[in-house]
Each structure stands twice: as C-alpha cells, then as structure tokens.
Amino acid sequence: MPDDEEMVVTPWEVRGKMDYDRLIELFGTQRITPELKEKLYKMAGEEHIMLRRDLFFSHRDLDWILTEYEKGNKFIIYTGRGPSGHVHIGHLVPWIFTKWMQEKFGTRLYFQLTDDEKYFFTPDLSLDDVKRYTYENALDLLAIGFEPENTYVIQDIEHIDMMYELAVQVAKKVTFSTAKAVFGFENSMNIGGIWYPAMQAVPAFLHSWIYGTKTPCIIPCAIDQDPHWRVTRDVAERLGYYKPASIQNKFVPGLHEGGKMSASDPMSAIFTTDTPKQARKKVMAAYTGGRDTAEEQRKLGANPDICTVFMYYDFLFMPDDKELAEIERKCRGGEILCGECKQILAPRIMEFLEKHQAAREEVKDRVHEFSAARLREDIRR
Ligand code: TYM
C-alpha cells in the first residue's frame, strides 16, 4: 500500500488526490504507449475514445495478449462488480469498454458479481441486501447491451459449485503473509475476507478449466483492482494457466471536492437509479474549478483540471474532441461560468439516465438468459 497519506488505492478504498504515474510505479503495471494503442486500434478496426483520451492508461501484458490473438490464440474477457449498493456512473466505464472489446474481438465475457465479497467486507450489509443489489447491478450491466450468447454472469454464492475446485487450488498457493502484504489485511478482518481473493482469481481460469484449453484472459477494470491481479498472476503458471492480462482505467471522480464517490453520501455520485431530476440537482451542486465571484472568473478564468464537471465531459458526456477543447478554452479564458457549464452537462446526464433506465426495464426478465449456470452443462461433459 502507498505510504503517501495523500493517495490510497486498494480494491476496497480509493481516496486522496490521484497520481496515476505514481500508481503505475507503485503497482508495477505498464503505461499504455501510443504504439500499443495503435496496435489495438488496428486489430479492432477503429479507435476508442477512452483510449484516445488516456482514460484507459495502464495495463499488464496487453501487448502479449494481442500478439497471441494475432497468432490465433483468442482470449476471453473477464470483469466484475461487487454488489454493495447501486451502480454509479463510474462503474459503467470499464463495462462500456468491455462491450467494445467483446464486439471487436468476438470473444466471450465472464462477469463476476461478488455477493460473497460485499457480504464479508461491508459490516452493515445483510445477505438479503446483497442479493437485491446483485440483481439490480446485473440489470445495469445488461442495460449496456451485452448479448447472452457470449456473456456469462457469475454469482459467487449461487455458482460456488462451479468455482470451488479452482478456488481451493488458488487459496492453497497464497500465504497469509502475501495476502496481508498485498491487501493490507489486519487481524480484525473476518476470515471470509481473507479467503475472498481466491474467489476473484477464479474467473480468470474458469474457461481454461472448463474446456481443458489454455486460454488467455484480459481484465478491463479500474486500477484499484490490480492487487487482485498480482496475486492471480502469481499463482497462474503454477496452476498451469496463463497469467491474466489487464487493461486499466482511471477513476471517474465524485462530485465533491477531492473526488471521492461514496455510497454513504448520495450527493457524491450519480447512480444509475437516480431520477433525472435528482441527477440534475447533483450536477448543479458539483464541485468545479471556478472562482469565488463571477467577476473574478471572467477576469482570471477557471481551472478545468480540478473540475468534476469537466471530468464528466471527458469520460462520457462530451465525445466530440473539438467541443471539449472549445469548452476548455472558454473555461480557462473566463468566457463561460460554472453555472452555464453545468447547464450543458445536466441535460446530457439526464438523457443518458433516461435511456439507461429504459434499457434496464427491458432486461428485467432476461437476467437468467445470461446466467453462468449454463456452464454446468459444459462442466459435466
Ligand atoms: P466494484 O464494484 O468496486 O467496481 C466495479 C468496476 O468499476 C471500477 N470502478 C470505477 N471505474 C471508474 N471510476 C470509478 N469511480 C470507479 N469505481 C470503481 C472497478 O475497478 C471495477 O472494474 N471486487 C470487485 C468486483 C470484481 C471485479 C472483478 C472487478 C470481481 N471480479 C474483475 C473488475 C474485474 C469490485 O468490488 O468492483
């Protein structure tokens, strides 16, 4: 874990001012170079805005997995969600990118819903709560537009019979001192939490285990999950599998100063279940890089580098690079005030939510079509 008081990034806590260069160094990942981006674009047949804007910025073995693909050794994609509450806009970033990768490379997706993790790690959450959020969060995933043929949603508790044989093999290879060093576990951690990293490793190997193939796996996610991949990669070859690759995004900030999104502070994040009106209220109250008075701002300009509204544009709500550059210019030059800028963002987010919520409605009765329970047939063969 970083010593730096300013920044803490673990799978269970993200706070402080993000220094992504430092995270690459601390975690020992690789930066996505322009050459690597080009290689990915060439193979995918098009660019992706989240790469172009360096929102996906870090990786492990991305170059290797693309080369394997070129050789005909196709990968599977693995990502997931811990259902401790409603999904916020930030969670959608890796999923939107995942869908693009799945489409461009025609590969299978394993999506893990870690009901066990959130039960172990969230003191006040009952199993009933977790189950409710598992279903609710699955709707958000499916609303992105995944197709059942190539998408397998794993729920740890329900599908433990398919996972346990691999989980015990992983668990035997990870010592308590490694788990403490990587995850910062303390003596007060319940033993479920200590066991849990074995479960998060499983989907990286599941396809290979079921089909008796050695299949590469790539994990799109934010960089907070990287400690899991260090452990998973460490055991992979000893279990006869490839080390999973990963491609990692930055964090969509919360709407308050300091950027933290917190489920306990509903105003700090826009949840996919917020009404458009609630979302608008949150945007209008968001922290910006503006000055104390309109007069000062017109004279001195504002600072988009620390502005949450600008970051929302960057990630999802202003895909046109020219428009983004223009608003940045106006912001720095004091030509636009924060209130006006928020008036541009709010309707975009409201429209996005309306569409997303309609898509959630449409998949309400279809969750079972995506269930990894279908894999039981393949395991028996
Ligand atoms: P969870 O539920 O905390 O997060 C789900 C996914 O969203 C990413 N993420 C974010 N991305 C952008 N901006 C943010 N503010 C932001 N906050 C979170 C996370 O990195 C993650 O990709 N233990 C995991 C569940 C899991 C998983 C996985 C995640 C199981 N297997 C494989 C990724 C890949 C968790 O609690 O994620």
Residues whose N, C-alpha, C, O or C-beta is under 5 A from the ligand:
A	BS01	TYM	P11 Y78 T79 G80 R81 G82 G90 H91 V93 P94 Q112 T114 Q200 P220 C221 A222 I223 D224 Q225 K250 F251 V252
